[in-house]
Amino acid sequence: MENKNQKILFKTQDNLQLESNTDSSLQNFISGLTKDHVTNSSKYIMSFDKETMEIKLISKDELINGKVDLDEYSHPYFINLEKKFLQAKSENILVNTPPLILSPNKEDKILLFSPHPDDEILGACGLLYKCFSQSVEITVIYMTSGKTAGDASVRQFEATNGIKKLGGSQKNLFFTSFPFYEREDRLVQEDDYDYARELIRKYTPNKLFICADIFDPNRTHKKCFDILLKVTSEKEFENIEIFFYYSVWYWPEEYEYTHILPYDYETYKMKIYAMLEHRSQIETKFMGSDPRPFYQRATARDTSFGKQFNHDYCEIYFKHNS
């Protein structure tokens, strides 16, 4: 039986279908990367024990037959956001206002934090492409090397190539690893908050973007989110506009986005090209509960939100501070 209270981490029915007008070069590029691809996720999916946050394998057959329910998990920030939304709805306060259009301009100085090398492409490629094409200053900070899911130097090389596909360069990127990621227990400590403060002070942004989907199997996204949420709430940074973006681990509810960034088919192609530069991530042992490659999840969501808001494609964002 369906659990109506269960959060949807990602809608798997929106599988990416390449349109009939998709360039043959793009089709060939994808085919060349995936023709020998054999999924290791065909029999099992991953789920969480919400008490211990341990990963466990569940038989897909059991799940399909209704024998197993995926664990519900959320975050205090979004639980509170949902409560406010439901209260406003119950009081007949207008909450279903159309999302605003996110439009970076040349006066902006943007800092975007990415938990791993590839999350910036999966969740904010349209923003990056627009900034590069319009000469808007933007810097991507990779908060970890991503070495758990692949060789760190390979992932850095792939990330650089992906950004170059969009018109950016090495000068737009800063590769690092927050202290927690280098500790054996991976626990967040005060030096992680200090490091975040140091980076924000160094780059002095007027707009800052945080990856807000916290459901990745290793919980790295949640740690990065918590660090940045705490630091950016401090008075020192109160004049910075804070936005959330979403990678591929969650399908946001209507109250979890305030802005959209529409984009066209040419940008759509560039997004796929950039995502597929991350070849080591086409299939990893940390794919989560959705068997599709990451590039399919991201473009499927953008296509769905595009249809919802009468655009070709849309990325979605949430403004944290008014």
Secondary structure by P-SEA (a helix, b strand, c coil): cccccccccccccccccccccccaaaaaaaaaaccccccccccbbbbbcccccbbbbbbaaaaaacccccbbbbcaaaaaaaaaaaaaaaacccccccccccccccccbbbbbbccccccccccaaaaaaaaaaccbbbbbccccccccccaaaaaaaaaaaaaaaccccccbbbbbccccccccccccaaaaaaaaaaaaaacccbbbbbcccccccaaaaaaaaaaaaaaaccccccbbbbbbbccccccccccccbbbbbcaaaaaaaaaaaacccccccccccccccccaaaaaaaaaaaaaaaacccbbbbbbbccc
